[in-house]
Amino acid sequence: MIFSDKCTFIALNVVSFLFNHIKVILLALLRFTGNDMPQINRSALVPYSVEQMYKLVNDVKSYPDFLPGCVGSRVISNSGNEMMASVDVSKAGISKTFITRNTLSDNQSISMQLVDGPFRKLMGGWHFIPLSEDACKVELHLDFEFTNKLIELAFGKVFKELAGNMVQAFTQRAREVYSV
């Protein structure tokens, strides 16, 4: 009888342990079932002209040189006011590539629309607002939704962190390039 009681005790502890872990996973999944599309909105006032900041943001090939987590980038096509670009990001062993179609309004804005990648939706862009000849406000707005909850669980935090730090990274890059 003692053996049976020990087995029952162990079995109950195992079941309790498994239940608690399943509960944590289910709660995490439920957290992501809302209908609100995640957004990132960042801005900065910088002592650089709109032309200077626009040039930095539009220089896709240089992204791996200064954007944390960006391990590759290339311009797929560029014709007039439209560019298609590919960006490879990697952090904590998670790597993803996404392609956007960018509509360019010289020294004013760069609008992005998803072509391919781990997103169901990705849209947004950069806006450059002149404050004076040598100062501007830089704004980044992104709306995104991952293709599924599993990708969101695996890559969501990484993407939000990388995208959330982009304005800061471009501001630092401007300091290095334009050394004001």
N, C-alpha and C positions, 0 to 999 in steps of 0.2 A: 504494500500500500504506500509506503514512503516513496518508492521509486515513481509510482504513478503520480503522486502529488508534486514531485520535483519536475516531472515531464510536463504536467499541466501548468505549473508555474513558469517554466521556460517557454512553453508554447504561448502563454498569455503575454509574456514580455516581448516575444518576437512579433506577435500580432500587433501589440500596442506600438512597438517601434515602427513597423511598416505603416500602420495607419497614420501615425504622426508625419512621416515623410510624404506619404501620398497626399495628406491634407495640405502640406506646405506647397507641393507642386500644383495641386488643384487651385489653391488660393492665388498662386502666381498667375496661372492661366486665366482665372476669372478677372484679375486685375486688368488684363489686356482685352477684354471683350467689349469695352465701351465703344460708342460710335464716333467719338471725337478723334479726328485725325491729329496725330502729334505735330507740334509746331516748334520751330526754333526761330526766335526773333532776337537779333543782337544788333547793336549799333555802337559807334564810337565817333567822337570828335577828334580829328587828327590835323596836325599842322602841315598838311600836304594838299596840293591842289587835286581837284577832281580828275584831271588828266593823269596825274601821277598814280593815284589809287586805282583808277580804271585800268591803266596799263599793267599794274601788278596783278590784279585779279584776272585779267584777260590773258595773262602769260601762263597758260595751262602747263606748258612743258616744264616750267620751273617749280611746280608744286612740290615734287619730292625733295627739293633742296631745303624747304623750310616748313612745310605743313606737317605737323606731328601725325604719324599714322599713314601718311600717303607714301606708298612705296613705288608708285609708277603713275605716269599720266602721258597722254598723247592726244594730239589733234587728229581726228579721223578725217574731217573735211572742213574746209573754210571757204565760204563764198560770200563776199559782201558783208551783209549784216547777219549772217548765220554761221555758226560753228557747231560741229559735232565733236564731242570730246569724251575720252575714256579716262576714268580715274580708278586706280587700284589702291585699296586701303587694307591695312593689316594691323591688328593689335591683339595681344594676348593669344596668339595662335589662331585667330580668326581672320580670314582673308576674303574680301569680296571685291568685285569689279562692277562699276556701273557706268553707263553711257548716257549722256544728256545732249539734247539739242538746245543750243544757247542762241537766243536772239539778242543781238548786240545793238545798242543805241549809244553811239560814241560819247564817252565821257558823261553819260547819264545813268545807264542801267545795263544789266546783263540778266536776262530772264532765262530760267532753266526749265526744261521739260524732260521727263524720263523717256529714254528710248529702250534701255534694257538694264536689268540689274535685279537685286533682291527686293525690289519694291513693287507694290501694286500701283502706288502713286508716289511721285516725287516731283514737286513743282515749287517754284519760288524764284528768288534771284537777289541780285545786288542792286542797290540804288546809291548814287553818289550825288550829294546835295551840296552845292557850293556855299560856303560861308564868307569867303573872301578869295582873293587871288591865290593865296597860299594856305588855305584851310578848307576843310569840308567835313560833312557828316557822311559816314559810311554805314549803310544798313544792309543786313542780311535777313531775309525771310525765307523759311523753308517749311513746306507742308509735306508730310510723307506718311506712307502706310506700307508696311512690309507685306510681302506676298502671303505669308501665313504666320501663325502664332509661334511656331517652332523657330523660324528664322528671326522673328522679333525677340524671342527669349535669348537666342544665341548672339545676335548681332545688334540688337536695339540699343543697349547701353553703350557699346563701343561707338556706334554711329552718332548717337546723341552727344557723346563726349567730344568726338572729333569735330562734328559740325558746330557744336557750341563754342569751341575754341578758335574757330576760323577767323573771326574778326580780329581777335587778339594776335593771331599768328601773322595776318596781313599787316597789322599795325607795326609789329616788331620788324617784319621784313622791310617795310617802308623806312624805318629808322636805319636799318643796315644799308639799304640801297641809296637812299637820299641823304643820309647822315645830317639831319638838322639838329 
